[in-house]
Amino acid sequence: MAEEPTVSAHSGSSPSVWRYARASRVHVVIDAAPYFALMQQALMRARQRIMMIGWDFDTRILLGQGRRWWNLPDKLANPARLGPFVIWLCKRTRGLEVRVLKWNFGALKFIFRGSMILDLYRWWRNPAIDFKFDSAHPLGCSHHQKIVVIDDRFAVCGGIDMTAGRWDTPEHKEGDLRRRLPFSPRLFGPWHDLTLMVEGDAATALGDLGRERWQQAGGKPMEPCAPQVSSPWPSALKADFHDVEVGISRTRSRWNTVSEVREIEALFLEHIARARRFIYAESQYFASRLIAEAIARRMAEPDPPEVVLINPLTAEGWLEVVAMDGARVRLAHAIKDVDHRGRFRIFVPFNAAGTPIYVHSKTMIVDDEILRIGSANMNNRSLGLDSECDMFIDAARPGNGHARSGITKLRHALLAEHLGLPRREVEAALEQDPSMLALIARAPRRGKYLEPFALRPLTETERAVADNALLDPERPEEMFEPFSKRQGLFRRGSFLRRPRMEV
């Protein structure tokens, strides 16, 4: 058993944890189709305040599971689109407040989102709704959290934004006509994501975090919601965990009088160092030198843990491709040099038609003892530049031992989804042989499957960008340093600088 953390149950004294808080119920939502449907139910149960904090919002998206644009519900009952739905909520529930905070970058693209301009105008006219752009960060940094808090009793934190292109089912069907906006011919590709729903004191803590961020972004201070007995928790939703302690960690760059916070960075290093048997992780990017060094140190051990990392085939957008894909190849090569037991592998998920599934989730499971879900990727931006929030359940914490079985079930469910297998078949296979790498290698390709990420040689340009972390700096001030002063991924004294480690 790992040594118990020294931080007290509700302390913020740890360098890796902002706060611990109890949650009466916790549920992990896999993929955005069920998430949007559950959020519609939770929002309809709001009584005091809805606070939505995100990297992006699109008022044109449909809430509700499996609805097509040509089969919209009666608007007098409840509108399907997010924009009119929020207005309908405010008219339906007297005294309800809605606060929406979005990263300020890309505000002009709303002009090209058709009906969204009209939706925002209607929101602006409604005194119960306040929409604000968040620019409270250094130039080049972003507001990346994905949080929803309802009545300070129910909250969501994870990787899913309420925006276009996120909706998908765990089946990730090819050509699914529901993966598009109303009245739009554009069909989005398959998309995988996760988020965490919490009820109780953990939601109250996220309410504190949200109000603080709102005020930093220039919003008027808000009082906490009044205590209430009723909960916005969707009535038919069965929780994965009951009465469990949840940890909350953050990233925040220094801005004016606001101090820098790098709790998520410290938490990654702690969790990687703590693994005894395995790490299962999903991340949009793998570009952090610190995380790669921590994994490399483990791979160099005589009997290292097994590490399975699920990534998308490639990043989205030319800038992300240049910055993240090259760094991933560079770091993976360096880890391979010390991985003498072949325990570290990156995999890419594909649907049954052979189309790569874009991985947007930010998830880590360690020894079925730690479950971590949030907004932070395994890249430098998430560790020191952008505003991030991760939540985790640690079954080694006092009173959390009962969470182990739920964490195991989630890992099995994720592997089953990616491999196109029934969960019971995954459970039986891992009971016979606990190696996830062996399971993935043996899995038949009769549906969805995982393909090992193919390491390729880097061009000199890609190598220079990766080695100097030009587009994914570790601190805000490094974005404007001259090239000659950059040390990047393979800086002096770096573990990964060594071409090979003798073991």
Secondary structure in CASP SS format (residue, H / E / C, confidence):
PFRMAT SS
TARGET T0000
AUTHOR 0000-0000-0000
METHOD secondary structure of the structure
MODEL  1
M C 1.00
A C 1.00
E C 1.00
E C 1.00
P C 1.00
T C 1.00
V C 1.00
S C 1.00
A C 1.00
H C 1.00
S C 1.00
G C 1.00
S C 1.00
S C 1.00
P C 1.00
S C 1.00
V C 1.00
W C 1.00
R E 1.00
Y E 1.00
A E 1.00
R E 1.00
A E 1.00
S E 1.00
R E 1.00
V E 1.00
H E 1.00
V E 1.00
V E 1.00
I E 1.00
D C 1.00
A H 1.00
A H 1.00
P H 1.00
Y H 1.00
F H 1.00
A H 1.00
L H 1.00
M H 1.00
Q H 1.00
Q H 1.00
A H 1.00
L H 1.00
M H 1.00
R C 1.00
A C 1.00
R C 1.00
Q C 1.00
R E 1.00
I E 1.00
M E 1.00
M E 1.00
I E 1.00
G E 1.00
W C 1.00
D C 1.00
F E 1.00
D C 1.00
T C 1.00
R C 1.00
I C 1.00
L E 1.00
L C 1.00
G C 1.00
Q C 1.00
G C 1.00
R C 1.00
R C 1.00
W H 1.00
W H 1.00
N H 1.00
L C 1.00
P C 1.00
D C 1.00
K C 1.00
L C 1.00
A C 1.00
N C 1.00
P C 1.00
A C 1.00
R E 1.00
L H 1.00
G H 1.00
P H 1.00
F H 1.00
V H 1.00
I H 1.00
W H 1.00
L H 1.00
C H 1.00
K H 1.00
R H 1.00
T C 1.00
R C 1.00
G C 1.00
L C 1.00
E E 1.00
V E 1.00
R E 1.00
V E 1.00
L E 1.00
K E 1.00
W E 1.00
N C 1.00
F C 1.00
G C 1.00
A H 1.00
L H 1.00
K H 1.00
F H 1.00
I H 1.00
F H 1.00
R C 1.00
G C 1.00
S H 1.00
M H 1.00
I H 1.00
L H 1.00
D H 1.00
L H 1.00
Y H 1.00
R H 1.00
W H 1.00
W H 1.00
R H 1.00
N C 1.00
P C 1.00
A C 1.00
I E 1.00
D E 1.00
F E 1.00
K E 1.00
F E 1.00
D E 1.00
S C 1.00
A C 1.00
H C 1.00
P C 1.00
L C 1.00
G C 1.00
C C 1.00
S C 1.00
H E 1.00
H C 1.00
Q C 1.00
K C 1.00
I E 1.00
V E 1.00
V E 1.00
I E 1.00
D C 1.00
D C 1.00
R C 1.00
F E 1.00
A E 1.00
V E 1.00
C E 1.00
G E 1.00
G C 1.00
I C 1.00
D C 1.00
M E 1.00
T C 1.00
A C 1.00
G C 1.00
R C 1.00
W C 1.00
D C 1.00
T C 1.00
P C 1.00
E C 1.00
H C 1.00
K C 1.00
E C 1.00
G C 1.00
D C 1.00
L C 1.00
R C 1.00
R C 1.00
R C 1.00
L C 1.00
P C 1.00
F C 1.00
S C 1.00
P C 1.00
R C 1.00
L C 1.00
F C 1.00
G C 1.00
P C 1.00
W E 1.00
H E 1.00
D C 1.00
L E 1.00
T E 1.00
L E 1.00
M E 1.00
V E 1.00
E E 1.00
G C 1.00
D H 1.00
A H 1.00
A H 1.00
T H 1.00
A H 1.00
L H 1.00
G H 1.00
D H 1.00
L H 1.00
G H 1.00
R H 1.00
E H 1.00
R H 1.00
W H 1.00
Q H 1.00
Q H 1.00
A C 1.00
G C 1.00
G C 1.00
K C 1.00
P C 1.00
M C 1.00
E C 1.00
P C 1.00
C C 1.00
A C 1.00
P C 1.00
Q C 1.00
V C 1.00
S C 1.00
S C 1.00
P C 1.00
W C 1.00
P C 1.00
S C 1.00
A C 1.00
L C 1.00
K C 1.00
A C 1.00
D C 1.00
F E 1.00
H E 1.00
D E 1.00
V E 1.00
E E 1.00
V E 1.00
G E 1.00
I E 1.00
S E 1.00
R E 1.00
T E 1.00
R E 1.00
S C 1.00
R C 1.00
W E 1.00
N C 1.00
T C 1.00
V E 1.00
S C 1.00
E C 1.00
V E 1.00
R E 1.00
E H 1.00
I H 1.00
E H 1.00
A H 1.00
L H 1.00
F H 1.00
L H 1.00
E H 1.00
H H 1.00
I H 1.00
A H 1.00
R H 1.00
A C 1.00
R C 1.00
R C 1.00
F E 1.00
I E 1.00
Y E 1.00
A E 1.00
E E 1.00
S C 1.00
Q C 1.00
Y C 1.00
F E 1.00
A C 1.00
S C 1.00
R H 1.00
L H 1.00
I H 1.00
A H 1.00
E H 1.00
A H 1.00
I H 1.00
A H 1.00
R H 1.00
R H 1.00
M H 1.00
A C 1.00
E C 1.00
P C 1.00
D C 1.00
P C 1.00
P C 1.00
E E 1.00
V E 1.00
V E 1.00
L E 1.00
I E 1.00
N C 1.00
P C 1.00
L C 1.00
T C 1.00
A C 1.00
E C 1.00
G C 1.00
W H 1.00
L H 1.00
E H 1.00
V H 1.00
V H 1.00
A H 1.00
M H 1.00
D H 1.00
G H 1.00
A H 1.00
R H 1.00
V H 1.00
R H 1.00
L H 1.00
A H 1.00
H H 1.00
A H 1.00
I H 1.00
K H 1.00
D H 1.00
V H 1.00
D C 1.00
H C 1.00
R C 1.00
G C 1.00
R C 1.00
F E 1.00
R E 1.00
I E 1.00
F E 1.00
V E 1.00
P E 1.00
F E 1.00
N C 1.00
A C 1.00
A C 1.00
G C 1.00
T C 1.00
P E 1.00
I C 1.00
Y E 1.00
V E 1.00
H C 1.00
S C 1.00
K C 1.00
T E 1.00
M E 1.00
I E 1.00
V E 1.00
D C 1.00
D C 1.00
E C 1.00
I E 1.00
L E 1.00
R E 1.00
I E 1.00
G E 1.00
S C 1.00
A C 1.00
N C 1.00
M E 1.00
N C 1.00
N H 1.00
R H 1.00
S H 1.00
L H 1.00
G H 1.00
L H 1.00
D C 1.00
S E 1.00
E E 1.00
C E 1.00
D E 1.00
M E 1.00
F E 1.00
I E 1.00
D E 1.00
A C 1.00
A C 1.00
R C 1.00
P C 1.00
G C 1.00
N C 1.00
G H 1.00
H H 1.00
A H 1.00
R H 1.00
S H 1.00
G H 1.00
I H 1.00
T H 1.00
K H 1.00
L H 1.00
R H 1.00
H H 1.00
A H 1.00
L H 1.00
L H 1.00
A H 1.00
E H 1.00
H H 1.00
L H 1.00
G C 1.00
L C 1.00
P C 1.00
R H 1.00
R H 1.00
E H 1.00
V H 1.00
E H 1.00
A H 1.00
A H 1.00
L H 1.00
E H 1.00
Q H 1.00
D C 1.00
P C 1.00
S C 1.00
M H 1.00
L H 1.00
A H 1.00
L H 1.00
I H 1.00
A H 1.00
R H 1.00
A C 1.00
P C 1.00
R C 1.00
R C 1.00
G C 1.00
K C 1.00
Y E 1.00
L E 1.00
E E 1.00
P E 1.00
F C 1.00
A C 1.00
L C 1.00
R C 1.00
P C 1.00
L C 1.00
T C 1.00
E H 1.00
T H 1.00
E H 1.00
R H 1.00
A H 1.00
V H 1.00
A H 1.00
D H 1.00
N C 1.00
A C 1.00
L C 1.00
L C 1.00
D C 1.00
P C 1.00
E C 1.00
R C 1.00
P H 1.00
E H 1.00
E H 1.00
M H 1.00
F H 1.00
E C 1.00
P C 1.00
F H 1.00
S H 1.00
K H 1.00
R C 1.00
Q C 1.00
G H 1.00
L H 1.00
F H 1.00
R C 1.00
R C 1.00
G C 1.00
S C 1.00
F H 1.00
L H 1.00
R H 1.00
R C 1.00
P C 1.00
R C 1.00
M C 1.00
E C 1.00
V C 1.00
END
